[in-house]
Amino acid sequence: MVWDSAMYGVAIVSSIKQKYLLQFMYTCSLFWKISYVGRHSVHPYTVYGSK
């Protein structure tokens, strides 16, 4: 019984870790995409505006 609950706890912890890791990776990739697109799309406008 104790072993079952321990395994259940481990499964919950690992699933939570996996979920947070995926969320973290997704957030990082999203930020990278935004910064990349922002840099490349804003750059011509800033150059145009500075002239």
QUIHU-V206317 format. One line per field, one symbol per residue. phi: phi as a letter, one per 20 degrees, with the letter a starting at -180 (. if undefined). psi: psi as a letter, one per 30 degrees, with the letter a starting at -180 (. if undefined). burial: b if it has 9 or more other ideal C-beta (glycine too) atoms within 8 Angstrom, else e. Layout:
phi = ???
psi = ???
burial = ???
This chain:
phi = .fffffffffffffffgffffffffffffffffffffffeeegffffffff
psi = eeeeeeeeeeeeeeeeeeeeeeeeeeeeeeeeeeeeeeefeeeeeeeeef.
burial = eeeeeeeeeeeeeeeeeeeeeeeeeeeeeeeeeeeeeeeeeeeeeeeeeee
